Amino acid sequence: MAIIDVLAKVRKPTGNKQLYEADYEALTGLTRLAGELGLAVVVVHHTRKMASDDLMETVSGSFGISGAADAILILANKGTGTVLDVRGRDVESRELAIEFSKESCRWRILGMATEVHLSDQRGRVLAALEDANEGLAVAEIVVAAQLRSRNAADMLLYKMTKAGEIERVKRGVYGLPGTVAKLAAKDTGKIGKKDRAVKRLNLRGKSQIFLIFPIFPPRENIAKTQLLANGRTKTIAKD
């Protein structure tokens, strides 16, 4: 294997040639050399600063660069993580999730980017909802799980809800499975306490009256409390 770092150090001056033609010729000579010697030639090249949805469009220069090479590998940072985009004539096009190890100073392939990064995002969402007894709003989930955007969060939460990983508590609020049942049981308990304080009376079958009987202290305690609160010396009459 021969590694050239970087292409600009070995390419010939372009002269009056068109950019595409010059870029193409810069690699065709190396392609012939690789075929004659039967070895792989890896050429390191730069990407442009302007972002693009298609990573192939970030290669610096014209399409003559990518057109002359047998395979293109692009290392890029996305909002979801670092990826290695692989495309070529004799390779299967794919986008891999990679991770750099500071201990070994090497890159490690984690798997297909769509699967690895989606799994990582789902893990962060579940961790964010773990202590949320009443669920979290989508905006809170975006911040807590460090998701890319609100739209991306809506799509992810929809998929997780459909898969049964989380549940929709109410509009715009999501929680772990069982959150809705816990809240319903909690509300039922509150209603039960109120019902125990209500006395239902039927007056001669004509109407039903619901009366709430609060618990008051004895009369003498009420008189004493009023006396202390008002700061008066006169005696409050008792019934």
Stockholm file with secondary structure:
# STOCKHOLM 1.0

chainA/1-239         MAIIDVLAKVRKPTGNKQLYEADYEALTGLTRLAGELGLAVVVVHHTRKMASDDLMETVSGSFGISGAADAILILANKGTGTVLDVRGRDVESRELAIEFSKESCRWRILGMATEVHLSDQRGRVLAALEDANEGLAVAEIVVAAQLRSRNAADMLLYKMTKAGEIERVKRGVYGLPGTVAKLAAKDTGKIGKKDRAVKRLNLRGKSQIFLIFPIFPPRENIAKTQLLANGRTKTIAKD
#=GR chainA/1-239 SS CEEEECGGGTSCCCTTSCHHHHHHHHHHHHHHHHHHHTCCEEEECCBCSSCCSSGGGGBSSCHHHHHHSSEEEEEEEETTEEEEEEEESSSCCEEEEEEEETTTTEEEEEEEHHHHHHHHHHHHHHHHHTTCTTCEEHHHHHHHTTCSCHHHHHHHHHHHHHTTSSEEEETTEEESTTHHHHHHHHHHHHHHHHHHTEEEEEETTTEEEEEECCCCCCHHHHHHHHHHHHTCCSCCCCC
#=GC SS_cons         CEEEECGGGTSCCCTTSCHHHHHHHHHHHHHHHHHHHTCCEEEECCBCSSCCSSGGGGBSSCHHHHHHSSEEEEEEEETTEEEEEEEESSSCCEEEEEEEETTTTEEEEEEEHHHHHHHHHHHHHHHHHTTCTTCEEHHHHHHHTTCSCHHHHHHHHHHHHHTTSSEEEETTEEESTTHHHHHHHHHHHHHHHHHHTEEEEEETTTEEEEEECCCCCCHHHHHHHHHHHHTCCSCCCCC
//
